[in-house]
Amino acid sequence: MLKLTAKIIFLSFFISVSSQTPTDYAKNVVTELASKEYSGRGYTNNGMGKAADYIAAQFEKTGLKKVHNSYFQEFSYPINIIESSELKINDKKLKFGEDYLINPLSPIASGKFKPLVFKSDIMDSIYVDNNYDYYYSELDKYENQAVVFPIAIFPDHYSSGGVTAKDLYKQISNAIIDNSASEKIAAVLEITDTKLTHSLSQKQSKTVGFTIKNTSITLPIETVEYDVKASFNPDFKTKNVLGMIEGQEKDSTIFITAHYDHLGKIGDTYFPGANDNASGVAFLLAMAKYFKVHKPKYTMVFVAFAGEEVGLVGSTYFVKNSPFPLKNIKYLFNFDIMGTGEDGIQIVNSTKYPKVYNALAELNVKHSLLKNIKQRGESCNSDHCPFDKAKVPSFFTYTLGGVSYYHDINDRAETLPLSKFKDILYLFTQYIESL
C-alpha cells in the first residue's frame, strides 16, 4: 500500500502542476519537436534554432532561472549541409530515406554514368594483402566514373580479427569518399541488405556517396543518375539551452542533460527524431517541472545540448566554457533515447560508480518500477562523455525494448510508446531527493 500511495502522490503532483500525466506531457513535447515544423532539428529551415527557442520557452514557463541573464550558450562549428538529393538507378527514381541514403560527406554534384562494378579479385587484394596502393591505382583508371560495391564482396572465411567482411567493405567504400583518391571518382554506390542509418559530417568530400537497399533496385546497374545540392558551412551558429533551479546548497550542482538536435531535412524528407532525442528533452523538461515545485537540496542545472549528432560538439564546448565550476558538479545524469523501457533501462558508467547504481536498483525494487536496470561500463556515446573525461561523475541512461527505429525516417512521435516514462521519471526524482 505504501508503494502505491507514493506513486499516486507523485502522479497527483505532476497533474496539478501541468494538468497532464508525465506521459501525456512527454507525448506533447515529443509530438511538437518531432513535427515537420522543426525540419528534423537540423541545418535547414532554422530547424535547430526553432527547437532551441521552444525549449527556452518551456524553461521560462516552468520558472527556471537564466544563467548569466540568458537561456542560451552560443557557439559554432563546421558542418556539411545536404539540402536535396535525387537518384535514379537504371532510370528508376528512388525515394530518399526509403530506398537510399546519401553519404554525409557528399558535395554538390550531378551526372549520369555507366558505373564500374568492383570485382572480388580487386577487393581480395586489398583485404588479404592490405594493398591499398594497388587499390588506388585501380581507381586512377576510372576517372569521372561511378563505382558500385555489390553486397557480397568477401566470402565469410575472410572475417577475422574482430572485423567482419561486411564491416571492412563499408570501411573501404567510405575510404574512397574520404580520401584524396576520391577526386578521381564521381560517385560511390554501396548496395546493402542492412537497415538504412543516416549520419552527419563536419567535412565535405569531392565524391558523392550513396547507400542503396538491395531490394529497391534490380541488378545489374547499367546507369546511375543523380543531382545533389549541398553546401559546406565552416561556421554554423547554434546554441545550448540551459536553466537552473537554486537548491538549499548553492555551491553543489546536479546536472540533468539531453541533446535536442537531430539529423535534419534533405529535400522533402526529414528525420523526426522522436526517440532520439525528443524523448530525452521531454524527460529533462519533466524533471525541471518536478524540482521547480519540490525544492532540491542541491542546485539543479538543466542543459539541452546542440551538436550531439555531429560528434558531441555542444557538450564538449560546454565543458570547455562552463558557467559552473566543474568540480562543484556532484553528479551529471544524461538522458538520450527515453521513449520505450519495456525491457528496462541501461546506465552507462554504472559499473564505474556502483554506489549510485545500487541505490537506483534498490529504489527500483522497492517501488516495482522497471523490469531491469542494466549496468554498463564507460562508453563515449552521448553527451555525458566530455564531462566524464573532465572527471565529473557522469551517467548516461537510455531505454531498452519496444520500437527500434534509429537515425531513420521512421523514428516518429506516433509510433513511440513512452511506455515506462513515468516510472523512470519517478525513479530518478526519488533518487535525487534521497541524496
C-alpha positions as CSV (number, residue, x, y, z in Angstrom):
1,M,0.0,0.0,0.0
2,L,2.9,2.4,0.8
3,K,4.4,1.8,-2.6
4,L,1.1,2.6,-4.4
5,T,0.5,5.6,-2.2
6,A,3.9,7.1,-3.1
7,K,3.3,6.7,-6.8
8,I,-0.2,8.2,-6.6
9,I,1.1,11.2,-4.7
10,F,3.8,11.7,-7.4
11,L,1.3,11.4,-10.3
12,S,-1.2,13.7,-8.5
13,F,1.5,16.3,-8.1
14,F,2.5,16.2,-11.7
15,I,-1.1,16.6,-12.9
16,S,-1.6,19.5,-10.6
17,V,1.5,21.3,-12.0
18,S,1.0,20.6,-15.7
19,S,-2.7,19.5,-16.0
20,Q,-1.3,16.3,-17.5
21,T,0.2,13.0,-16.5
22,P,4.0,12.8,-17.1
23,T,3.4,10.5,-20.1
24,D,0.9,12.8,-21.7
25,Y,3.2,15.8,-21.1
26,A,6.0,13.9,-22.7
27,K,3.9,12.9,-25.7
28,N,3.1,16.6,-26.3
29,V,6.7,17.6,-26.2
30,V,7.8,14.7,-28.5
31,T,5.0,15.4,-30.9
32,E,6.0,19.1,-31.1
33,L,9.7,18.6,-31.5
34,A,9.4,15.7,-34.0
35,S,6.9,17.6,-36.2
36,K,7.6,18.9,-39.7
37,E,7.8,22.4,-38.3
38,Y,11.2,21.7,-36.8
39,S,12.6,20.1,-40.0
40,G,14.3,17.3,-38.1
41,R,16.0,19.8,-35.7
42,G,18.9,20.2,-38.1
43,Y,20.6,22.6,-40.5
44,T,17.9,23.8,-42.9
45,N,14.8,25.9,-42.3
46,N,16.2,27.0,-38.9
47,G,15.2,23.6,-37.5
48,M,17.7,23.6,-34.7
49,G,17.0,27.2,-33.9
50,K,13.3,26.7,-33.6
51,A,13.8,23.8,-31.2
52,A,16.2,25.8,-29.0
53,D,13.6,28.6,-28.8
54,Y,10.9,26.1,-27.9
55,I,13.0,24.6,-25.1
56,A,13.8,28.0,-23.7
57,A,10.1,28.9,-23.7
58,Q,9.4,25.8,-21.7
59,F,12.2,26.7,-19.2
60,E,10.6,30.1,-18.8
61,K,7.1,28.8,-18.4
62,T,8.3,26.3,-15.7
63,G,10.2,29.1,-13.9
64,L,13.8,28.1,-14.4
65,K,16.3,30.9,-13.8
66,K,18.5,32.1,-16.6
67,V,22.3,31.7,-16.4
68,H,24.2,35.0,-16.9
69,N,20.9,36.6,-18.0
70,S,20.2,34.1,-20.8
71,Y,18.9,30.7,-21.5
72,F,21.4,30.3,-24.4
73,Q,25.1,29.5,-24.7
74,E,26.1,30.3,-28.3
75,F,28.8,28.5,-30.2
76,S,29.6,27.4,-33.8
77,Y,31.2,24.6,-35.7
78,P,31.7,23.4,-39.3
79,I,29.0,21.2,-41.0
80,N,28.3,19.8,-44.4
81,I,24.7,20.6,-45.2
82,I,23.0,18.4,-47.8
83,E,19.9,20.3,-49.0
84,S,18.4,17.9,-51.5
85,S,19.2,14.6,-53.3
86,E,17.8,12.9,-56.3
87,L,18.9,9.4,-57.5
88,K,17.9,7.2,-60.4
89,I,19.2,3.7,-61.0
90,N,18.5,2.2,-64.4
91,D,16.2,5.2,-65.0
92,K,14.1,4.3,-61.9
93,K,13.7,7.2,-59.4
94,L,14.5,6.1,-55.9
95,K,12.9,7.6,-52.7
96,F,15.4,9.2,-50.3
97,G,15.2,7.7,-46.8
98,E,13.2,4.6,-48.0
99,D,15.3,3.3,-50.9
100,Y,18.7,5.0,-50.2
101,L,20.7,7.5,-48.2
102,I,23.4,9.9,-49.2
103,N,26.9,9.9,-47.6
104,P,27.1,12.9,-45.3
105,L,30.4,14.0,-46.8
106,S,28.8,14.4,-50.3
107,P,29.3,17.7,-52.2
108,I,27.1,19.4,-54.7
109,A,27.2,17.3,-57.9
110,S,25.2,15.9,-60.8
111,G,25.8,13.5,-63.6
112,K,24.8,10.3,-65.4
113,F,27.2,7.4,-65.6
114,K,27.6,3.8,-66.6
115,P,29.3,2.5,-63.4
116,L,32.2,0.3,-62.7
117,V,31.5,-2.7,-60.5
118,F,34.5,-3.7,-58.4
119,K,35.2,-7.4,-58.8
120,S,36.2,-9.6,-55.9
121,D,39.7,-10.2,-57.2
122,I,40.5,-6.4,-56.8
123,M,38.8,-6.3,-53.4
124,D,40.5,-9.6,-52.3
125,S,43.9,-8.0,-52.9
126,I,43.0,-5.1,-50.6
127,Y,41.7,-7.3,-47.8
128,V,44.3,-10.1,-47.9
129,D,47.4,-8.1,-48.7
130,N,46.3,-4.8,-47.2
131,N,47.4,-3.5,-50.6
132,Y,45.8,0.0,-50.7
133,D,48.3,1.3,-53.2
134,Y,47.1,-1.3,-55.7
135,Y,43.5,-0.3,-54.8
136,Y,44.0,3.4,-55.5
137,S,46.0,2.6,-58.7
138,E,42.9,0.8,-59.9
139,L,40.8,3.8,-59.1
140,D,43.1,6.0,-61.1
141,K,42.0,4.1,-64.2
142,Y,38.4,5.2,-63.8
143,E,38.4,8.9,-63.5
144,N,35.0,10.6,-63.6
145,Q,33.1,7.4,-63.3
146,A,30.7,5.9,-60.7
147,V,31.8,2.9,-58.6
148,V,29.5,0.3,-57.4
149,F,30.1,-2.1,-54.5
150,P,27.8,-5.1,-54.5
151,I,26.6,-6.8,-51.3
152,A,28.7,-10.0,-51.3
153,I,32.2,-8.8,-51.8
154,F,34.0,-11.1,-49.3
155,P,33.5,-14.8,-48.6
156,D,32.7,-15.4,-44.9
157,H,36.0,-17.1,-44.2
158,Y,37.7,-13.7,-44.7
159,S,36.2,-12.5,-41.4
160,S,38.9,-12.4,-38.8
161,G,40.4,-10.3,-36.1
162,G,37.1,-9.0,-35.0
163,V,36.5,-7.3,-38.3
164,T,33.7,-8.8,-40.4
165,A,33.9,-8.8,-44.2
166,K,30.8,-6.5,-44.3
167,D,32.5,-4.1,-41.8
168,L,35.6,-3.9,-43.9
169,Y,33.6,-3.4,-47.1
170,K,31.9,-0.5,-45.5
171,Q,35.2,1.0,-44.5
172,I,36.6,0.7,-48.0
173,S,33.7,2.4,-49.7
174,N,33.9,5.2,-47.1
175,A,37.7,5.4,-47.5
176,I,37.2,6.4,-51.2
177,I,34.9,9.2,-50.3
178,D,37.2,10.5,-47.5
179,N,40.5,10.1,-49.4
180,S,42.3,12.3,-51.8
181,A,41.9,9.5,-54.4
182,S,38.2,10.4,-54.3
183,E,38.9,13.2,-56.7
184,K,39.3,10.6,-59.4
185,I,35.8,9.1,-58.8
186,A,32.5,10.8,-59.5
187,A,30.4,8.6,-57.1
188,V,30.5,5.6,-54.9
189,L,27.4,3.3,-54.5
190,E,27.2,0.8,-51.7
191,I,24.5,-1.8,-52.1
192,T,23.3,-3.1,-48.7
193,D,21.0,-5.6,-47.2
194,T,21.0,-3.8,-43.8
195,K,18.9,-1.0,-42.3
196,L,19.5,2.5,-43.7
197,T,21.0,4.6,-40.9
198,H,21.8,8.3,-41.6
199,S,24.5,10.4,-40.1
200,L,26.2,13.9,-40.4
201,S,29.7,15.2,-41.2
202,Q,31.8,18.2,-40.4
203,K,33.8,17.7,-43.6
204,Q,33.0,17.7,-47.3
205,S,34.5,15.3,-49.9
206,K,34.9,15.7,-53.6
207,T,32.9,12.5,-54.2
208,V,29.2,11.7,-53.8
209,G,28.3,8.5,-52.0
210,F,25.0,6.6,-51.8
211,T,23.9,3.6,-49.8
212,I,21.1,1.7,-51.6
213,K,18.8,-1.0,-50.3
214,N,19.3,-4.1,-52.4
215,T,15.5,-4.7,-52.5
216,S,15.0,-1.3,-54.2
217,I,16.9,-2.0,-57.4
218,T,17.4,-4.6,-60.0
219,L,20.9,-5.7,-60.8
220,P,23.0,-5.3,-62.9
221,I,23.2,-1.5,-62.6
222,E,23.5,-0.1,-66.1
223,T,23.1,3.6,-65.4
224,V,23.4,5.9,-62.4
225,E,21.9,9.4,-62.5
226,Y,21.9,11.9,-59.6
227,D,21.5,15.5,-58.7
228,V,22.7,16.6,-55.2
229,K,22.6,20.1,-53.7
230,A,25.0,20.6,-50.8
231,S,26.9,23.4,-49.1
232,F,29.7,23.4,-46.6
233,N,29.3,25.9,-43.7
234,P,32.6,26.4,-41.8
235,D,30.9,28.4,-39.0
236,F,27.4,27.2,-38.4
237,K,26.0,29.1,-35.4
238,T,23.8,27.4,-32.8
239,K,23.3,27.2,-29.1
240,N,23.0,25.1,-26.0
241,V,19.9,25.8,-23.9
242,L,20.3,26.0,-20.1
243,G,18.4,27.0,-17.0
244,M,18.7,26.4,-13.3
245,I,16.8,25.9,-10.0
246,E,18.7,27.1,-7.0
247,G,18.9,24.5,-4.2
248,Q,19.4,24.7,-0.5
249,E,23.2,24.1,-1.0
250,K,24.1,26.5,-3.8
251,D,27.7,25.5,-4.1
252,S,27.0,22.0,-5.3
253,T,25.1,21.2,-8.5
254,I,23.4,18.3,-10.1
255,F,23.2,18.4,-13.9
256,I,20.3,17.0,-16.0
257,T,21.2,16.9,-19.7
258,A,19.8,15.8,-23.1
259,H,20.6,16.7,-26.6
260,Y,17.9,18.3,-28.8
261,D,19.5,18.3,-32.3
262,H,18.9,15.6,-34.8
263,L,19.6,14.8,-38.5
264,G,17.6,17.5,-40.2
265,K,15.9,17.5,-43.6
266,I,17.0,16.6,-47.1
267,G,14.7,17.7,-49.8
268,D,11.1,16.9,-48.7
269,T,12.2,14.1,-46.3
270,Y,13.0,14.9,-42.7
271,F,14.2,12.8,-39.8
272,P,11.7,13.3,-36.9
273,G,14.0,12.1,-34.1
274,A,11.2,11.3,-31.7
275,N,13.1,8.7,-29.6
276,D,16.5,10.3,-30.5
277,N,16.2,12.6,-28.7
278,A,12.9,14.5,-28.4
279,S,12.1,11.9,-25.7
280,G,15.2,12.8,-23.7
281,V,14.3,16.5,-23.9
282,A,10.8,15.6,-22.7
283,F,12.4,13.8,-19.8
284,L,14.6,16.8,-19.0
285,L,11.6,19.2,-19.0
286,A,9.5,16.9,-16.9
287,M,12.4,16.7,-14.3
288,A,12.5,20.5,-14.3
289,K,8.8,20.7,-13.6
290,Y,9.1,18.4,-10.6
291,F,12.1,20.1,-9.0
292,K,10.7,23.6,-9.5
293,V,7.9,22.6,-7.0
294,H,10.0,20.3,-4.8
295,K,12.9,22.5,-3.9
296,P,16.0,20.4,-4.3
297,K,18.8,20.1,-1.8
298,Y,21.4,20.8,-4.5
299,T,21.2,23.4,-7.2
300,M,19.8,21.8,-10.4
301,V,21.2,22.8,-13.8
302,F,19.3,21.7,-16.9
303,V,21.1,21.7,-20.2
304,A,19.8,20.8,-23.7
305,F,22.8,20.4,-26.0
306,A,23.1,21.1,-29.7
307,G,25.5,19.4,-32.0
308,E,25.4,15.9,-30.4
309,E,24.7,14.1,-33.7
310,V,27.8,15.5,-35.3
311,G,30.2,14.5,-32.5
312,L,29.2,15.7,-29.1
313,V,30.1,19.2,-30.1
314,G,27.7,21.1,-27.8
315,S,28.6,19.2,-24.7
316,T,32.3,19.5,-25.5
317,Y,32.0,23.2,-25.9
318,F,30.1,23.5,-22.6
319,V,32.8,21.6,-20.7
320,K,35.4,23.9,-22.0
321,N,33.3,27.0,-21.3
322,S,31.2,26.0,-18.4
323,P,29.5,28.8,-16.4
324,F,29.6,26.5,-13.4
325,P,32.8,25.1,-11.8
326,L,33.0,21.5,-13.0
327,K,34.5,20.5,-9.6
328,N,31.2,21.5,-8.0
329,I,29.1,19.1,-10.1
330,K,28.1,16.3,-7.7
331,Y,26.5,14.2,-10.5
332,L,25.5,14.6,-14.1
333,F,22.6,12.5,-15.5
334,N,22.3,12.5,-19.2
335,F,19.2,11.1,-21.0
336,D,19.2,10.0,-24.6
337,I,16.6,7.7,-26.2
338,M,13.9,7.6,-23.4
339,G,10.9,6.6,-25.4
340,T,10.4,2.9,-24.6
341,G,11.5,0.9,-21.5
342,E,9.6,-2.4,-21.8
343,D,12.9,-4.2,-21.1
344,G,14.1,-1.6,-18.6
345,I,17.0,0.9,-18.8
346,Q,20.7,0.7,-19.3
347,I,23.0,3.1,-17.4
348,V,26.5,3.8,-18.9
349,N,29.2,4.4,-16.3
350,S,27.2,2.5,-13.6
351,T,30.0,-0.1,-13.2
352,K,32.3,2.9,-12.6
353,Y,30.1,4.2,-9.8
354,P,28.5,1.1,-8.2
355,K,27.2,3.0,-5.2
356,V,24.8,5.1,-7.4
357,Y,23.8,2.0,-9.4
358,N,23.0,0.1,-6.2
359,A,20.9,2.9,-4.8
360,L,18.9,3.1,-8.1
361,A,18.5,-0.6,-8.2
362,E,17.2,-0.7,-4.6
363,L,14.6,2.1,-5.4
364,N,13.5,0.2,-8.5
365,V,12.8,-3.0,-6.5
366,K,11.2,-1.1,-3.6
367,H,8.7,0.7,-5.9
368,S,8.3,-2.1,-8.5
369,L,9.1,0.2,-11.4
370,L,11.2,-1.3,-14.2
371,K,11.8,-4.8,-15.5
372,N,15.6,-4.3,-15.2
373,I,18.3,-1.8,-14.7
374,K,21.3,-3.0,-16.6
375,Q,24.9,-1.9,-15.8
376,R,27.3,-0.8,-18.5
377,G,30.8,0.4,-18.3
378,E,32.4,3.5,-19.8
379,S,31.3,4.5,-23.4
380,C,31.8,7.8,-25.2
381,N,28.4,7.5,-27.0
382,S,26.4,10.6,-25.7
383,D,26.8,14.0,-24.0
384,H,27.9,12.6,-20.7
385,C,31.3,11.7,-22.2
386,P,33.0,15.2,-22.2
387,F,32.0,15.6,-18.6
388,D,33.3,12.1,-17.7
389,K,36.6,12.9,-19.3
390,A,36.7,16.1,-17.2
391,K,36.4,13.9,-14.1
392,V,32.7,14.7,-13.4
393,P,30.8,11.7,-12.1
394,S,28.5,11.2,-15.1
395,F,25.9,8.8,-16.2
396,F,24.0,8.1,-19.5
397,T,20.6,6.4,-19.3
398,Y,18.7,5.0,-22.2
399,T,15.6,2.8,-22.5
400,L,15.5,-0.8,-23.7
401,G,12.9,-2.8,-25.7
402,G,10.0,-1.5,-27.7
403,V,10.4,0.1,-31.2
404,S,14.0,0.1,-32.6
405,Y,13.9,3.0,-35.1
406,Y,17.2,4.9,-35.0
407,H,18.6,7.5,-37.3
408,D,15.9,6.8,-39.9
409,I,12.7,8.4,-41.2
410,N,10.6,6.1,-39.1
411,D,11.5,7.5,-35.7
412,R,8.2,9.2,-35.4
413,A,6.1,10.5,-32.4
414,E,3.1,8.5,-33.3
415,T,5.0,5.1,-33.0
416,L,6.8,6.0,-29.8
417,P,5.1,4.3,-26.8
418,L,6.7,6.1,-23.9
419,S,5.6,3.0,-22.0
420,K,7.8,3.5,-18.9
421,F,8.3,7.2,-19.0
422,K,6.6,8.0,-15.7
423,D,8.3,5.1,-13.9
424,I,11.7,6.2,-15.0
425,L,10.9,9.8,-14.0
426,Y,9.8,8.6,-10.6
427,L,13.0,6.6,-10.2
428,F,15.3,9.5,-10.8
429,T,13.4,12.1,-8.9
430,Q,13.3,9.9,-5.9
431,Y,17.0,9.1,-6.1
432,I,18.0,12.7,-6.4
433,E,15.8,13.6,-3.5
434,S,17.5,10.9,-1.4
435,L,20.9,12.4,-1.8
